[in-house]
Amino acid sequence: MGRSRRKYKQSRTKVRVGLPKKNPRLFKPSFSVPPKLLRTLAEEPQWDDQGTVNSNYSSFGVLSDPNSLTEPSPDPQTFDSGSDLEEDDLKSALGKKRRDGRSAPPQPLTAMQRIHISRLVDKYGNDYQSMLMDIKLNPMQHSIATLQKLCMRYHIYQNKNPLLKAK
C-alpha cells in the first residue's frame, strides 16, 4: 500500500523565510528632533503648583487632550499655532499656522502625474466634468475637486520644471 499523504507532508521540511538579523547594539532613532527645538529642551521645565494643568502640560510640550488632534476644537483660542522655534515646513506638515500666515505651497507634480494631466488639459482645457467622464485619459478616475487641484499644480509648475526646459 501507499504511504499516507499526511505523513508525507509532515516529513517534508518547510521553507522558512528569514528576515535579516537586526544588530541589537545599533540604535536608530525613529525621527530626528530639529536642533533649535533640541536646544530648548536642555533646560527642564518645572511643574507650577499655582498654574493650571493645561498650562503645565503645554510647558512640558504635552497635549492635555489627545483627541484634539483628530477633532476640531470648539473654540479657536485653544488652537496651538506652535512655537517660533519650529520651522515653517514642520508647521505646515503638522497642520499648524505658519509664521507668514499662509499654508504650504502646493508640491509639483510627479512625472507620471504630469503626463496624465497634460493629456487631459490638452484635450479638455478647464472642462473638469468632461475630464471626469473620460475613462481612458483619467485612468485613476479622479474626482472633479482632485482634478482641479492637479490642474492647478500643473499650471503653477508648468514653466518651472527643469525637465520640460531641457526638451
N, C-alpha and C positions, 0 to 999 in steps of 0.2 A: 504494500500500500504506500501511497504517497505521504509525504510529510505535511503536517497541518500548516496552513497559511499563517496562523497566529504565531506559532513557534518560529517559523522562518523570519517573520518580520521582527520578532523580539531579538533574534540572534544577530541581525544586521546592525552595524554601527550607524549611529545617527551623525549627520554632518552638523557640527556646531560652529556657528559663525561667531567669531570673537571680535569684540571691539578692541581698538588699540588700548594698550595699557596706559593708565594715567600715572604720572610721576607724583607720588604723594608729597614730595618735598617742594614741588613747584607750585607757587600760589599765583593765580592770575585774578586780579580784581575784575568784577563784572562791569564796572564803569569807572571812569576817571572823574575826579572832582576838579572843577576849574580852580586854577591857582589862586585867584582873588578870593574865592569862597573858602579855600583851604587856609588862607592866612587869617581870616576872621574866625575860623573855628579853633585857632590856637588858644584864645582866651575863653575859658569855660564860663558860660552864663550861670548865674546863681538863682535859686528859687526865691522869688519875692513873696514873703508871707503876707504882705499887705495888698499885693496885686491880685487880679482875678486869675482864674485858672487858664482862660483863653490867652491872656497876655503872657503868662508864664510859658504856656505851650509855644506861643509864637516866638518868644525869646530863645527857646531851645530849638526852634525850627521844626516843630511838630504840629500837625493839624489837630485841632480839638475835635473836629467832626470828620471822620474819614469818608463819610458819604457825600460830603460837599464836593468831592471831585467829580462824581458822576451826575449829581442832580444840581440844577441851577439854584443858587441861593435866593431866598425870597427878597432880601433887601440888598441893594448894590453896595452898601457900606462894608459888608463882610467880604467883598471880592478882594482877593490878595493880588496886588499888582506886582509883587515880587520885590526883591531888594535891588538896589542900584548896582550891586556887585555882579549880578547875573548879566551875561551878555544878551544882546537883543535876539540872537538866533536861538539861544536857550529859552528865552521867554516866549518866543513865538511857538517853539516846539511844545512848551508846556501849556500853551493857551493863555498865557498872561499878557498883560498890556506892555507893549514895548515903550522905550523911553520917548521915541518920537511920536507915539500915539497911533502908529499905523500897524497893520498886520504885515506878516512876512510877504515879500514879493512872490508871485507865482513862479514855480520851477519851470525851466524849459522842457519841452517835450523830448522823449527818447527818440531814437532813430526810427523805430517801428511805428510809434505814435505819429511822428511827423509824416511818414509815408501814407498812413491811412487817412489822416486828417487832411493832408494836401490834396488827395484824390477827391475827398468829399467836398472840400472848399472849391476846387476847380470845377466840379460838376454842378454844385447847388448854390454856391455863394453863401448867403446868410439864411437860406431856407432850411431851418433845423427840422421842421416836420418831414420834409422830403428825405433829409439825411437819416432820420429815424426809421423811415419806411424801407430804405434801401438795404436789403439783407446782404447783398454781395459786397458793397463798399463799406458797410458798417457791420463787420462780422461779429464784433463784440456786443452788438445791439445796445449801444449806449443810449441813455435817456436823453431827452431834449436838454435838460439842465447840464448834464455831463458833456454833451456835445458843445453847448455854448461855452463852457469853461475851457474845453480843449481847443476850440477855435480861437478863444481869446488868447490863450497861451501861445497858439500857433502864430497869430498876428503880432503879438508883442515881440517874440523872438525870431521873427521871420528873417530879418536882415542882420541879426546879431549872431547867427550860427556860423562858426568858422568852417564847418564842413560844406555849407552852401556857398560860401565865398570862394572856396578853392576850386569849385567846378566851373 
